[in-house]
Every structure is written in structure tokens, then in C-alpha cells.
Amino acid sequence: MKSIWRNVIRNNFFIKLLHWEYWPFGIIQFPFILYWLYLSIKARSIIFFTLSNPGMPMGGMFGESKFDILKKIPPTLTPKSALVKLPATVEDVKKKIKNEGFEFPLIFKPDLGERGFMVKKISGDKDIDAYLRKIKIDFIIQELLEMPLEFGVFYRRFPNDANGEVTSIVIKEMLSVVGDGVSTLEQLVHNKDRAKLQAKTLAHVYKAKWHTVLSSGEKIELVSVGNHCLGTKFIDGSHLINQKLSESFDRISKQV
């Protein structure tokens, strides 16, 4: 009976039902939509919020060019990037990579897009060809930063204030599994709720290792893109906020 019940609650539908983070956008955002309508009436503008980031079209809400935003930031603070305009061939992209001094592996991402859409790790010519077959808009080539931790930091500074403050931090825990010396990669994925929701995609990406038993303690980061819809877990990191951090982002923001 316990086994049957466990299989029921671990069905993808119930995993999403019992974890609000997977609920439909409209349900999660409904209270905020009401508040937005109230503020829109108060401000006499439905897009009043776009003033929050005046250096970005529509305040960065939608339709902004990632590459144009990167150009506003000093290169010492950003990964090396280059824009590829379509149409482009594999040879065009290879030439761009060589001329810009890039080395594989790289990250390709659409210039316009969100939620990790078409963000791919590119390791060679075959990956370039596969990417070009699917991408329909201009995209960015970017160096891969293989650092152990990733955070999202919310910083604000009012226009007439000399200094701002960090108000929230999210720690991004990438989707990964750890071997036990007995289970195959497929079994490890299906035994972890967050990974199980991505099983179909992961089976394709890791088809060469899908039925391989991972040694005890062996860790595989299944997805390197820090996006919730791709399996990343977002954890409250507010305990990391301090004056020194806010001062660091003051220095950064004043260079933008």
C-alpha cells in the first residue's frame, strides 16, 4: 500500500501540485496582478514599472537585447561575449569564434529570450550545426564560466541617492545527482523529484550514460543553466546580505 501511495504522490502531476513553485504563472502572480492594477491606476500608467531600469527598453521587462545591456557594463565585470546576426552558417560562426579568441566549450543564447530558452552549452562543430538548425533569432556567443556557485542579487539605488542597497539574494542550486554505486543515472534521476520532471530531456542529453551505474559519491551536474524551469532550485540567501556587499554593488552600478 505504501508503495502504491508513494508512486501516486511521485507522479509528475502531484509533484507539481504539492509544490507551489510549479503552479501556473497566472495563479502565482494573481495577487501581484491585482496590486499592479491598483498601482497602475494610482500612477495613471500601466507600464509605470519600466522606470525602474531606465537604461533598458521597457525597463527590462520584455523585448530587451541582452547584448546591448552587456555593452553598458564594463567588460571586466562580464563574460566575454559576441553577437551573431542571422542568417549565419556554421563557417560564419566558426570564423566569429576564432576572430574573437573564444575557446570551447561555449554558451550560446538568444539575444532576446528568457527562462533559459535555447541556452545551450556548445562543445564543437556538431553542436553549432544543431543550434543553427533551431535558432530563429540573433544569438550571443559567450565564454563558459565554470564557477561553483551562482546567485541572483536584487540591488536598488534611487536616482538621487549616492548609495543603494542589496535587498535580496537567491542561491541557485543546480540540478544534480550523486551516485551510490548501485543505481544507474536513469534510476537516480527518477528517484529525485526535481530531476524526474526533466527526465525526458535528460534521457536524450545523457543517452550515452543513461544506463551507467555511477560510483558512490560521484556527482553529475545535470543542467548548468541556472533557471527554475530547467530544474534549478532557488534558495533564500538573505543571510548573506551585509554592508560590504551593498558597497560592492554600489561600485558596480556606478560603472554602468
N, C-alpha and C positions, 0 to 999 in steps of 0.2 A: 504493500500500500504506500509506504514511504517513497519507494522508487517511482511509482506512478505519479504521486503528488509532486515529486522533485522534477520529473520530466515535464509536467504541466506548467509549473511556475518558471521553468527554464526555457519554455517556448519563447521564441523571439517576440511574439506579441505581448506576453506577460512581462518579459524583461523590460520592454519599453513602457508598459502600463504602470509598473511598480516603481519606475524611476522617472521623475518629472522632467529630468533633463532631456528625455527623448520625446516628450509630448510635442504635438504640432505647434508651429510658430504662433499661430493665431491664439491658441489657448494660453500659452505662456505670456504673450505680450498684451493680452486683452486689458488688464488693469492699466498698463502703461499707455495704451491707445486712448483710454478714457482721459488720462491725465494730459496726454498730448493735445487732445481736443480742447480741454479746458485752457491750457496754456496758449494754444493757437488763437482762441477767442480773445484771450487777455492781451496777446501780442498783436492781434489783427493780422496774423500771417501764419499759414500752415507750415512754412519752411523756416520758421524763426531759428530753429536749432542749427541751421547751416552756418550761423555766425560764430559757432564755437571753434571752427578751424578756418579762419578767413583765407588762409593760404592755399586751400584746396577747393576745387569746384564742388558745389553743393555741400561744403563742409566735410567732404569725405564720406558722405552718406551713401552715395552710389555714383557710378559713371566717371570716377576719377582715374587718371592714369597713374599707375604705380611708379612708372619710370620717371614721370615728371615730378612726383613727390620726392623720389630718391635724389633727383638732381638738386633739390633745395637743401639737402643735408650734406655737410662736409664729407668727402669720401673717406676720411679717417674713421668715420662712425658707421659706415655702411659696408655691406659685402660688395665686392666688385661686380658690376652689372653692365649689360649691353642690351640694346633693343634690336629685335629682328622684326622688320616690317614684311608682311606678306604681300604678294606671293614670294616664296623663297624655296629653293631646292636644298637637298642635303649638302651639295657642294657649297652653296652660298653660306649655309650655317657653319660648315666646317672651316670655311675661309674666315668668317667672323670670329670663330673661336680661336683660330691661330693668330689673327691680327691683333686681337685683344689680349693675347697672352694667357688664355684660360687653360686649365688642365682638368681632365676627367678625374672623378665624377663631378657632374654639374647639376644645377637645378634649373629646370625650365618652368616658367609660369606665365599665364596670360597677363597682358598689360592691364586689362580690365577683367575683374573677376573677384570672387570671394568664396569663403567656405572651403578652401582647398581645391577648388575646381581646376583640373588639368595641371596641378602642381606635380611635377614628376622628377625623379632622380634619373639622370641621363649618364650612362656609362660608356657609350660608344656610338658608332655609326648606325647600328641597327635600331638603337633607341631613338636616335634623331629621326630616322626614316619613319618609325612608328608614330612619333609625336607629330610630325608634319602631316601625316595622313588624317589626324584627328583635329588638330587645332585649326580654328577658323578665323582667328583674330591675331593681331600683332602680339608677340610674346617677348619675355625677358630671359636672357641667359644670365645666370648668377652663380658665383662661386659657392660651393657647398661648405657650410660652416658646421663642422662636426664637433660641436662643444657639448658637454654632458648635460647641461641644464638650459631650459628655455622658460622665459617669463613674459607675461603681458603686464605692462605697467601703465596705470592711468595717472597722468600728471596734468595739472591745470595751473595756468597763470593768467590772471586778468590783465587786459591791455595796459592799464596804467600802473600796475604793480611791478616793483623791481624784482620781486621773488615770487615763486609759486610753491606748490607742494604736491607730493605724491599722495593720492588719496586711496588707491587700492592696488593690489598686486595679485595676479593669478599665476600659480605654478602649473606648468604644463607637464603632466606625466605621460610620456609617450606610450603607445600601445606596445606591450612586450610580453613574452612568456619566458619562464625559466624551466629548464629540463629537470627531470627527476631520475633519468637513467632507465626508465621503463616505458614512458609514454612517447608516442610519435608526435611530431609537430601538429598533425591534424587533431589528435586527441587533446593536446594541450590547449589548442585554440578553442575547441568545443567545450572544454571544461572551464573556460573563463568567459563570463557573460559579455564583457565589453568586446572581447575578441570574436566571440561566437557571432555577434551581429555583423561582423566583417568577413565571415568565413568564406563566402563565395568569391569575393575579390582576392582574399589571401591565398586561397587554393590555387588560383591562377598565377599569382605573383611568385609563390613559393612551390610551384609544382615539382621542381627537382628535389625538394627536401620534404615534401608534404608527408611522406610515409617513413621518414627517417626518425629514429629514436634519438632524442637529444640527451647528451650526457648530463649527469647530476650537476646542477649549478650553472650549466650553460645557458646564457641569456641571449635571446634574439629580440632586437627591436624591430617589430613587425612593420611599423609605419613611422617614418621620420618626419612627417609633416604634422606640425602642432595644431591640428584642427579637430574640434569636437566631433564633427560628422564623420571623421576618419578614425575615430576611436580614442583620441586623446582625452585624458581625464583632467579636468580643471579643478585645482585645489586652491582654497583661500590662502593667500600668502601675506595677509595684512600684518602679521607679526614681524615681517622683515622691514616695515616702514620705519625710517628714522630721519633725523635732520640731515645727516650726511648724505643719504640717498636723495632727498629733495634738493639739496645743494648741487649734487651731481647733475640732476635733470635740469636745474636752472642753467648750468653751464652749457648743456647740450641745446636747450631750447633757444638760448640767445644766439646760437650759431646758425639757426635755421632761418 
